[in-house]
Amino acid sequence: MDPKKMHPESLMMSYGYKAHLSEGAVKCPIFQTSTFAFKTAEEGKAFFEIAYGLREKGADEELGLIYSRLNNPDLEILENRLTLWDKADDAAVFESGMSAITTVLLEFLKPGDLILFSNPVYGGTDHFINHFLPKLGIHVQGFTPMDTPEDIEAMIEAHPAKDRLAMIYVETPANPTLDLFDIEACVRLAKKYSRSAEDRVYVAVDNTYMGPLWQHPLQFGADFVIYSATKYIGGHSDVIAGAVLGSSEVMPRVKELRTFLGNMAGPHTGWLLMRSLETLKVRMERQAINAEAVAQWLAEHPKVEKVYYLGMIDDKDERHQDIYRRQYECAGAMLSFDVKGGEKEAFRFLNALKLVKLAVSLGSTESLAEHPATMTHAGVDLDLRNQLNITGKMVRLSVGVEHPDDLIADLSQALDQV
């Protein structure tokens, strides 16, 4: 059978792994080693020439194993498998989502450049962009879901560094409001403000909320798709990791900086993520079904003021309806909702949960609830939080694989305490 004609969920079991090279083990072992022996000095020389970019790989030549900071079988096989969902040329896996994000930003931005980014973004991303990048002399400009493409272009034109726009960074759906951003519109802006093929504007999309299944930014022209692999890819709340995927044009730069920053994932992390990829599709499909049931129930509850869920976009909101139809294959398994009242009422609800865990993170098999305004997004500017409806009454819910009736029963008894 031709692997190119098979579905990704089938290939997750064996793609890129040759059992005969590992004593016939059905599953890839953990290659817990720091370094690898060369057969000859000439082979070691050839491996380093390719690893350090001193020459191009030959047509049938592979990057040999050198040192686990550069490559490792668990890491390489995992990266090969990750490319299948997003149809990417290459992938790079990191020890955290933030290390994936920051490596891309540090490699493709330099002093004097301008980064345009969507709001809201994950709190850690918000802090790095707004508080760290300016220390390097990088200009930052945010935009919101209320801004049209014309509004965003006007922002660029009004910025003193408009001629140095280097990247458009988008998190869509946004965490925690599930606001949508048009990737193709961002790509058009990037092309318009690119100076040349060598000096162009890149588009990076944080796709963590949708995982590899429900949105594929590279197909809409983005240069990078970024994941906190801790979330849906890992899916079991037992590993911290990140991933970047993209074309053969940009990924060598990402991997080169990763080599020298030393923030690649280790073999055990790679092994855990390979295990998780085998059940990615069945987990995410179950979570999406559960989320739909939970969202519909919450929408009818008298103590819930508003539900933020992609399956419930207002029919009058034509722009977001259009983006949803074009970009998404599913409404996903993330939702937020406003408890009537404020922080006090939201805390009463959260403190009363029994089956759902009160914890940050998302995308795992267990359902998780948290309070964005005082937890994941506590560092975001207060005025911006209020503008984007990230208020004291908002609760974020990551729906897991439990039985939906049990989830609803738990949410019901917790809302009774409000």
C-alpha positions as CSV (number, residue, x, y, z in Angstrom):
1,M,0.0,0.0,0.0
2,D,1.2,3.5,-0.8
3,P,1.5,5.5,2.4
4,K,0.7,8.7,0.5
5,K,-2.8,7.3,-0.1
6,M,-3.5,6.4,3.5
7,H,-5.2,8.6,6.1
8,P,-3.0,10.2,8.8
9,E,-4.7,8.3,11.6
10,S,-3.6,5.1,10.1
11,L,0.0,6.2,9.5
12,M,0.3,7.3,13.1
13,M,1.0,3.7,14.1
14,S,4.1,3.1,12.0
15,Y,5.0,6.0,9.7
16,G,8.8,6.7,9.7
17,Y,9.7,3.8,11.9
18,K,11.6,0.7,10.7
19,A,11.1,-2.1,13.2
20,H,14.0,-4.2,11.9
21,L,16.4,-1.4,13.0
22,S,15.2,-1.8,16.6
23,E,15.3,-5.6,17.2
24,G,11.8,-6.0,15.7
25,A,10.1,-3.9,18.4
26,V,6.5,-3.1,17.2
27,K,6.7,0.3,19.0
28,C,9.5,2.7,18.6
29,P,11.8,2.4,21.7
30,I,13.0,5.4,23.8
31,F,16.5,6.2,22.5
32,Q,17.7,7.5,25.8
33,T,21.2,8.5,24.7
34,S,23.0,11.8,24.5
35,T,25.3,10.8,21.6
36,F,25.6,8.4,18.7
37,A,28.6,6.4,17.4
38,F,29.8,7.0,13.8
39,K,30.9,4.0,11.7
40,T,33.8,6.0,10.3
41,A,35.4,9.4,10.7
42,E,34.3,10.1,7.1
43,E,30.7,9.5,8.0
44,G,31.0,11.8,11.0
45,K,32.4,14.5,8.8
46,A,29.5,14.1,6.3
47,F,26.9,14.2,9.0
48,F,28.3,17.5,10.4
49,E,28.6,19.1,7.0
50,I,24.9,18.7,6.5
51,A,23.9,19.5,10.1
52,Y,25.8,22.8,10.0
53,G,24.7,23.8,6.5
54,L,28.2,23.5,5.0
55,R,26.6,21.7,2.0
56,E,23.3,20.5,0.8
57,K,22.1,16.9,1.3
58,G,22.5,14.6,-1.6
59,A,19.4,13.2,-3.3
60,D,19.4,10.0,-1.4
61,E,21.4,11.2,1.7
62,E,19.9,11.5,5.1
63,L,20.9,13.6,8.1
64,G,22.7,11.0,10.2
65,L,22.4,10.7,14.0
66,I,25.0,12.8,15.8
67,Y,23.9,14.1,19.2
68,S,20.5,14.3,20.8
69,R,20.6,18.1,20.9
70,L,20.6,17.9,17.1
71,N,18.5,14.9,16.4
72,N,17.3,11.7,17.9
73,P,15.2,8.8,16.4
74,D,12.2,9.5,18.7
75,L,12.2,13.2,17.7
76,E,12.7,12.5,14.0
77,I,9.9,9.9,13.7
78,L,7.6,12.2,15.7
79,E,8.3,15.1,13.5
80,N,7.7,13.0,10.4
81,R,4.3,12.0,11.7
82,L,3.3,15.5,12.7
83,T,3.7,16.8,9.1
84,L,1.0,14.4,7.9
85,W,-2.0,16.2,9.4
86,D,-1.0,19.7,8.3
87,K,0.6,18.6,5.0
88,A,3.8,20.4,6.0
89,D,7.3,19.9,4.6
90,D,8.9,19.6,8.0
91,A,8.2,19.9,11.7
92,A,10.3,20.9,14.7
93,V,9.3,19.8,18.2
94,F,10.3,21.7,21.4
95,E,10.2,21.2,25.1
96,S,7.3,23.6,25.5
97,G,4.8,25.6,23.5
98,M,6.4,28.8,24.6
99,S,9.8,27.7,23.4
100,A,8.3,26.9,20.0
101,I,6.7,30.4,19.8
102,T,9.7,32.3,21.0
103,T,12.1,30.5,18.7
104,V,10.1,31.5,15.7
105,L,9.8,35.1,16.9
106,L,13.5,35.4,17.7
107,E,14.6,33.9,14.4
108,F,12.4,36.0,12.1
109,L,12.4,39.3,13.9
110,K,15.3,41.7,14.4
111,P,15.7,45.2,16.0
112,G,13.6,47.8,14.2
113,D,11.1,45.3,12.8
114,L,7.4,45.5,13.4
115,I,5.2,42.5,14.4
116,L,1.4,42.8,14.0
117,F,-0.4,40.4,16.3
118,S,-4.0,39.4,17.1
119,N,-5.7,40.0,20.5
120,P,-6.3,38.1,22.6
121,V,-3.5,35.6,22.6
122,Y,-2.4,33.2,25.3
123,G,-1.1,35.1,28.3
124,G,2.5,33.9,27.9
125,T,2.6,34.9,24.3
126,D,1.1,38.3,25.2
127,H,3.8,38.9,27.8
128,F,6.7,37.9,25.4
129,I,5.4,40.1,22.6
130,N,4.5,43.2,24.7
131,H,7.2,43.1,27.4
132,F,10.2,41.2,25.9
133,L,10.3,42.0,22.2
134,P,10.4,45.8,22.8
135,K,13.6,45.3,24.9
136,L,15.2,44.1,21.6
137,G,14.0,47.2,19.8
138,I,11.2,45.3,18.0
139,H,7.9,47.3,17.5
140,V,4.6,45.6,18.4
141,Q,1.1,46.4,17.2
142,G,-2.0,44.5,18.2
143,F,-5.4,44.3,16.5
144,T,-8.7,42.9,17.7
145,P,-11.6,40.8,16.3
146,M,-13.5,44.0,15.9
147,D,-11.0,45.3,13.4
148,T,-11.7,44.7,9.7
149,P,-8.8,44.0,7.2
150,E,-9.2,47.7,6.2
151,D,-8.8,48.8,9.8
152,I,-5.7,46.6,10.2
153,E,-4.1,48.0,7.0
154,A,-4.8,51.5,8.3
155,M,-2.9,50.6,11.5
156,I,0.1,49.5,9.5
157,E,0.1,52.6,7.4
158,A,-0.1,54.8,10.5
159,H,2.8,53.0,12.2
160,P,6.3,54.6,12.0
161,A,7.8,51.2,11.3
162,K,5.4,50.3,8.5
163,D,8.2,49.7,6.1
164,R,9.7,47.1,8.5
165,L,6.7,44.9,9.0
166,A,8.2,41.5,9.4
167,M,5.5,39.2,10.8
168,I,1.8,38.8,11.3
169,Y,1.1,36.6,14.3
170,V,-2.4,35.2,14.7
171,E,-4.0,33.0,17.3
172,T,-7.3,31.7,16.0
173,P,-9.6,30.8,17.6
174,A,-8.4,33.2,20.2
175,N,-7.8,32.0,23.8
176,P,-10.2,32.3,25.7
177,T,-12.8,34.2,23.7
178,L,-12.8,31.9,20.6
179,D,-12.8,35.0,18.4
180,L,-11.9,34.2,14.8
181,F,-9.3,35.8,12.5
182,D,-9.1,35.5,8.7
183,I,-5.8,33.7,7.8
184,E,-6.2,34.4,4.1
185,A,-6.7,38.1,4.8
186,C,-3.5,38.2,6.9
187,V,-1.6,36.4,4.1
188,R,-2.8,39.0,1.6
189,L,-1.6,41.8,3.9
190,A,1.7,40.0,4.3
191,K,2.2,39.7,0.5
192,K,1.3,43.4,0.0
193,Y,3.9,44.6,2.6
194,S,6.7,42.2,1.6
195,R,9.6,44.1,0.0
196,S,11.0,41.1,-2.0
197,A,11.2,37.3,-1.9
198,E,14.1,37.5,0.4
199,D,12.7,40.4,2.6
200,R,9.1,39.3,3.1
201,V,6.5,39.4,5.8
202,Y,5.8,36.0,7.4
203,V,2.5,34.7,8.8
204,A,2.5,32.5,11.9
205,V,-0.7,30.9,13.3
206,D,-1.0,29.5,16.7
207,N,-3.4,26.5,16.1
208,T,-3.4,25.1,19.6
209,Y,-7.1,25.5,20.1
210,M,-8.0,23.4,17.0
211,G,-5.2,20.9,17.2
212,P,-4.0,19.2,14.0
213,L,-7.5,18.0,13.1
214,W,-9.9,21.0,12.8
215,Q,-7.9,23.8,11.1
216,H,-4.9,23.7,8.7
217,P,-3.4,27.2,8.4
218,L,-0.7,26.2,6.0
219,Q,-3.4,25.4,3.4
220,F,-4.5,29.0,3.7
221,G,-1.1,30.4,2.9
222,A,0.4,30.7,6.4
223,D,4.2,30.2,6.7
224,F,4.1,28.6,10.2
225,V,1.6,26.6,12.2
226,I,2.5,26.5,15.9
227,Y,1.2,24.2,18.6
228,S,1.5,23.8,22.3
229,A,1.8,20.1,21.9
230,T,1.1,19.8,25.6
231,K,-2.6,20.2,24.6
232,Y,-4.4,18.0,22.1
233,I,-1.3,16.4,20.6
234,G,-0.1,15.2,24.0
235,G,-3.6,14.9,25.3
236,H,-3.0,13.3,28.7
237,S,-1.7,16.1,30.9
238,D,1.6,14.3,31.3
239,V,4.0,16.0,28.9
240,I,5.1,19.6,28.1
241,A,6.0,20.2,24.5
242,G,5.6,22.5,21.5
243,A,5.8,22.2,17.7
244,V,6.3,24.3,14.7
245,L,5.5,23.2,11.2
246,G,6.1,24.8,7.8
247,S,7.8,24.7,4.4
248,S,11.2,23.5,3.5
249,E,12.1,27.2,3.0
250,V,11.6,28.3,6.6
251,M,12.0,25.2,8.7
252,P,15.8,24.9,8.4
253,R,16.1,28.3,10.1
254,V,13.8,27.2,12.9
255,K,15.8,24.0,13.5
256,E,19.1,25.8,13.3
257,L,18.2,28.2,16.1
258,R,16.7,25.4,18.1
259,T,20.0,23.6,17.9
260,F,21.9,26.6,19.4
261,L,19.2,27.5,21.9
262,G,19.1,23.8,23.0
263,N,15.3,23.8,23.5
264,M,14.4,20.7,21.4
265,A,12.3,17.9,22.9
266,G,14.1,15.0,24.5
267,P,13.6,11.3,23.6
268,H,11.1,10.6,26.3
269,T,9.0,13.6,25.3
270,G,9.1,12.4,21.7
271,W,8.1,8.9,22.7
272,L,5.1,10.1,24.8
273,L,3.9,12.3,21.9
274,M,4.2,9.4,19.4
275,R,2.0,7.3,21.8
276,S,-0.5,10.1,21.9
277,L,-0.7,10.6,18.2
278,E,-2.1,7.1,17.8
279,T,-5.3,8.1,19.6
280,L,-5.4,11.8,18.5
281,K,-8.3,11.5,16.1
282,V,-10.6,9.4,18.3
283,R,-9.9,11.6,21.3
284,M,-10.6,14.8,19.6
285,E,-13.7,13.5,17.8
286,R,-15.2,12.4,21.2
287,Q,-14.3,15.7,22.8
288,A,-16.0,17.7,20.0
289,I,-19.2,15.6,20.4
290,N,-19.1,16.2,24.2
291,A,-18.4,19.9,23.8
292,E,-21.5,20.4,21.5
293,A,-23.7,18.7,24.1
294,V,-22.3,20.8,27.0
295,A,-22.5,24.1,25.0
296,Q,-26.1,23.5,24.1
297,W,-26.9,22.7,27.8
298,L,-25.1,25.8,29.1
299,A,-26.8,28.1,26.5
300,E,-30.2,27.2,28.1
301,H,-29.1,27.5,31.7
302,P,-30.7,30.5,33.6
303,K,-27.4,31.3,35.5
304,V,-25.3,31.4,32.3
305,E,-25.3,34.8,30.6
306,K,-23.4,34.0,27.4
307,V,-21.6,31.0,25.8
308,Y,-18.5,31.4,23.6
309,Y,-18.4,28.4,21.3
310,L,-17.7,28.1,17.5
311,G,-20.9,26.1,17.0
312,M,-22.9,29.1,18.3
313,I,-21.7,32.0,16.2
314,D,-24.5,34.6,15.9
315,D,-26.3,34.3,12.5
316,K,-26.1,38.1,12.2
317,D,-22.3,38.0,12.5
318,E,-21.7,37.4,8.8
319,R,-17.9,38.0,8.9
320,H,-17.2,35.4,11.6
321,Q,-19.7,33.0,10.0
322,D,-17.8,33.3,6.7
323,I,-14.4,32.7,8.4
324,Y,-15.8,29.7,10.2
325,R,-17.2,28.1,7.0
326,R,-13.9,28.6,5.2
327,Q,-11.3,27.8,7.8
328,Y,-12.8,25.2,10.2
329,E,-13.8,21.6,9.9
330,C,-15.4,21.4,13.3
331,A,-16.5,23.6,16.2
332,G,-13.8,22.0,18.4
333,A,-13.9,21.1,22.1
334,M,-13.1,24.4,23.7
335,L,-15.7,26.9,25.1
336,S,-16.0,29.7,27.5
337,F,-19.1,31.1,29.3
338,D,-20.1,34.0,31.4
339,V,-21.7,33.2,34.8
340,K,-24.3,35.8,35.7
341,G,-22.8,38.0,38.3
342,G,-19.0,38.4,38.4
343,E,-15.8,37.0,39.9
344,K,-17.5,35.9,43.1
345,E,-20.1,33.9,41.3
346,A,-17.6,32.4,38.9
347,F,-15.4,31.3,41.8
348,R,-18.3,29.7,43.6
349,F,-19.0,27.7,40.5
350,L,-15.4,26.7,40.0
351,N,-14.9,25.7,43.7
352,A,-18.0,23.4,43.5
353,L,-16.8,21.3,40.6
354,K,-16.2,17.7,41.3
355,L,-15.7,15.7,38.1
356,V,-14.2,18.6,36.1
357,K,-10.8,19.6,37.4
358,L,-10.0,23.2,38.3
359,A,-6.8,23.6,36.4
360,V,-5.2,25.5,33.5
361,S,-4.2,23.9,30.3
362,L,-6.5,22.3,27.7
363,G,-7.0,19.5,25.2
364,S,-6.5,16.6,27.6
365,T,-8.7,13.6,28.2
366,E,-10.0,15.0,31.4
367,S,-12.2,18.1,31.4
368,L,-10.6,21.3,32.8
369,A,-12.1,24.6,33.9
370,E,-10.2,27.8,34.8
371,H,-10.7,31.5,35.3
372,P,-8.9,33.4,32.5
373,A,-9.1,36.9,34.0
374,T,-7.2,35.9,37.1
375,M,-5.2,32.9,35.8
376,T,-4.0,32.4,32.2
377,H,-4.6,36.0,31.2
378,A,-3.9,37.8,34.5
379,G,-0.9,39.6,32.9
380,V,-2.9,41.0,30.0
381,D,-3.6,44.7,30.1
382,L,-6.9,45.3,32.1
383,D,-8.4,47.7,29.6
384,L,-7.7,45.2,26.8
385,R,-9.2,42.4,28.8
386,N,-12.4,44.3,29.4
387,Q,-12.6,45.3,25.8
388,L,-12.3,41.7,24.7
389,N,-14.9,40.5,27.4
390,I,-12.3,38.6,29.4
391,T,-14.0,39.6,32.7
392,G,-14.5,38.2,36.2
393,K,-17.6,36.3,35.1
394,M,-15.9,34.3,32.4
395,V,-15.0,30.6,32.8
396,R,-13.0,28.6,30.3
397,L,-13.8,25.0,29.8
398,S,-11.8,22.4,28.0
399,V,-14.1,19.4,27.4
400,G,-12.7,15.9,27.8
401,V,-13.7,12.4,26.9
402,E,-16.0,11.7,29.9
403,H,-19.6,10.8,29.3
404,P,-21.4,14.1,28.5
405,D,-24.3,13.3,30.9
406,D,-21.8,13.2,33.8
407,L,-20.1,16.4,32.7
408,I,-23.5,18.1,32.5
409,A,-24.5,16.8,35.9
410,D,-21.3,18.2,37.4
411,L,-21.8,21.6,35.8
412,S,-25.4,21.6,37.0
413,Q,-24.6,20.9,40.6
414,A,-21.8,23.5,40.5
415,L,-24.1,26.2,39.0
416,D,-26.6,25.4,41.8
417,Q,-24.0,26.8,44.2
418,V,-24.1,30.2,42.5
